[in-house]
């Protein structure tokens, strides 16, 4: 019955309801960093019908840890064409919108600025000319701000060194990026304590319209990648998203919105004694707890 219902619901209208509801319940002050990232719903393919698994891009608030909006990427397209449509759903005034290299496009940067936000965007091969300019500036010029962050967990140590150049005279040669204020280099050194292997190093570059210290950029980059553990992993582990084989009609898109709604409801209900899994379990066992979770009652 539910499958028949969700395969017929217009996902565009359903998504609009979700976005309006989330905007009403989220706290604007907590949504300063909004991470844009994509995830493939691996169980949504249909081999018999030749249907590929759908790919969803989501806007996730690091502060409130809520999903703000989502959008299916067209089968014949990619994230670059879907991101502007996703951004148009959001109120970006005062927000910092972060993306990996896929979203590092000048028209996307223009849209973020036009909607009142700022961007830090990851640089990679798709903007090779800009990346080379940025890399050479860090090689030949001194940095204006540096910060080192050391994190431990899951059997490894990661040292993240962040360097920032924000001298307008040095940035003047990097053309075409709206309101460019900072370029950022982050060196990540990861050491696996259990394997005994040599530490691995990764260097990433970012361009940004936002000003800030190296410590601030280190925080923003760390918050951006929080989308992997605090959204994508939660959807897979707690909601078993990749195991979901609902795929007929619009059901796969609509069920993604349902999972995001359930996740937001659990995150909005502040019960410090229960994890997300225990909240869901308590709601299944207790109608009273379910009413509290949904906001119909207070504890």
N, C-alpha and C positions, 0 to 999 in steps of 0.2 A: 504493500500500500504506500509506504513512504517513498519507495523507489519510484513508483508511478507518479507520485506527487512532485518530487524534486526534479524528475527528468522533464517536466512540463513547465515549471516555474521559470520565468524570464530572469536570467542571472543578472542582467543589467539593473532591473528594478529591485531585485533582492539586495544587490550590492549597494544601491543608493540608500536603502533603509539601514543597512549595516553602518555605512559611513556616517549618516545623520545621527544614529544612535550613539556611536562611539564618540563623535564630536561633542555630543551633549553630556556624556558621562566622564570624559577624560579631562584632566586638568591641564590647561594650556601651559602653565609654568613648568610642568614636568616634561613637556614634549619638545624641549629645545633641540635635542638631537633626534632626527628621524632617519633611520637606516632603510634604504631601499635594497632589497635583495630577492633573488628568485629561488624557487624550489620546484623540482619535477615531482609530480604525483605518480610514483612508479607503478602503482597498481591500476592506473586508469587506462592502460592500453587495451586494445581489442585486436588481437592478432587475426582473428577470422574476418573482421570487417576492415582490416588494414588501418586501424585507428592508432595513432601514436599516443603515448602518455602525455597528458597536458602539463604545461609549465605555468606556474602562477608566480607573479611578482607581488610582493607585499611591502607596505609601508609600516614600519614598526617603531614605536616610541621607546627609546632606551630608558627614559625617566619613569614612565608609568608602566612600561613593559606590556603595552597593549598593541594589538594590531589595529592600525588606523584605516587601512583600505587594502584591497587586493584586486588583481586583474589577471585574467587569462591572456597569455601571449598567443597571438594567432599562429596557427600551424605553419603558415607560409612566411612567417616573419621572425623577429627576434626581440630581445628585451629593449633594444635601442628604440624601436618604433612604439613599444607599449609604455615605456617610462613616461613620456609626455602626457599621455592620457591618464595614467595613474596620478601624476603630480597635480593635474587639473582637478582632481577630486578633493584635494587637501587644502587647508588653510595653512600657508607656510610663513605667515608674518612672524618674524622674530625667530624662526626655526633655523637650525643648521641641518642641511640635508646631505647625507653621506652616501656614496656609491662606490663600487669597485670600478675597474677600468672599463667595463661594458658601458657604464653610464657617463664616461668621460667624453662628452660631446659638447661643442660650443653652443648649439641650439638648446640643449638641456640646461646648461649653465645659465643661459639667457632667460629661460623660463623660470628657473628658481629665483633669480634676481627679480624678475618681473612680478613674481608673486610675493615678494617681500622677504624672501629667505636668503640664506648664504649657503655656499657649497664648499666642502672639501671632497675632491674627486681623485680616485686612484689613477695613476698614470701607468700605461703599459704600451705594448707594441702598436695599438690602434692610434696612438698619438705619438709616434716615434720621434718626430721632429721636436715637439715640445719636451718630450722626455729627455732627449739629448741635451737640449738647452739647459734644462733644470739640473741634470747631472753635472754638466760642465761648470755651472755656477757653484755647486757645492765643492767641486774639485779645486777651483781656482780662487774662490772667494771665501772669506770667513763667515761663520754663521752669526746671527743676531741673538739666538737663544738656543740652549741645549738642555736636555733633561733625560735622565736615565731611570727606567722603571724595571724592577726585578720581581718576577712572579714565580711562585712555586706551587706545584700541584700536579696530580696524576703522574707522579714519578718523574717529573722533569723540571728543569729550571729554565725560564726564558728571560733573557735580558733584552730590553727594548730601549735603544738609544734614539732619541728624537732630536733632530736639528732643524731649525727654522731660519729662513732668510726672508725678511720683510722690508728691505730697503727699496723704496720706489725707484731709485736710480738704477738698481740692478735688475729689477723686474720689468723695466720699460721695454726691454728687447723681446719679451715674450708676448707676441701679438695675438689678438683675437679673443682673449678670455675676459669676459666682462667683470669689471671691478676686481681684478686680481690684486690681492694684498699680501699673500704669503705663498711660499713654496716650502715643502716639507720633505725631509728624508728620514726614514725610519729603518734602522738596522736591527734586525731581530736575530739574536743568537740563542739557539735552542740546544739544550743538552739533556739527553735521555739518561737518567741516573741508573736505570736497570740494565740497559744494554751495554754500557761502557763504550759506546761508539763516540767518535769525534763529534764535537758540537757542529751543528749545521747553521749556516748564516743566510739570511735573506734580506735584501735591500729593496725597499719600496719607496716610490716618490708620489707626492700628492701636490695638487694645486688647490688654492683656496681663496675665496672672496672674503673669508672671515679672518679677522686679526686674532692673535692670541699667542700666549707663550708656548714654548715647547712642551711644557707640562700639560697645558690644555689640549694641544693636538695629540699628545700621547693618550690622553683620556678619551678624546673623541674617537680615535682609531680603535682603541680597546672596546669602547661602547658599540661601535659599528659591528665589530665581529661578534659581539654578544648575541646578535640575531641568530647565529648558528646554533648556539647552545640553548638560548632562552626562548627561541621560537621553533626553528626547524627540528631540533632534536626533541623538544617537548611534543611536537605534533607526531613525530614518529614513535617515540617511546610511550607516551601517555595516551595518545589518541590513535596510535597504530595507523597513521595516515597512509604509509606506503603499502600496507596490507589491504587497504580498502579497494574492492573490485567493482564498486558501483561506477558505471561508466556510460550508461545509455542516456541519450538526449543531453540535457544540461545537468544531469544529476551529479557528475563529478565536480563541476564548478560550484554548484549550490552546496554540496556537502563540505567543500573547502570553507565556504562562508559559515556554515553551521559550526564547524570545528573552531574557527576563529572566534565566533560568538561565544561558544562554551568556554574557550580559553580566557577571553576577556572577562566573562562573568566570574570565573574563579579568581582571576587576578584582582578584580575590583572588590571582592569580599575579603575583608581583612580579618583573618583568623590565624593568629600567630602560632597556634598550637598544631595546625594541620598543614601538611604539604598539599600541593595541587592534587596529587593522587588521592590523598585522604579526604580532601574536600569532596571530590567526585564520589568516593565510596560512601561517605556520610550522607550525601544527597540521595544516593540510591537506597540507603537503608532507612532514612528518616525523612518523612514528609515535612516535618517542622524545619529541619535543617535546609531542605530544598527551598522552602518558602523564604528562609533567611537569605540563602544564596541568591535567589532571584529578586530580593528586595521587597517581598510582600510582607515580611515581618522583620522585627528587630529582636536581637537576642536579649 
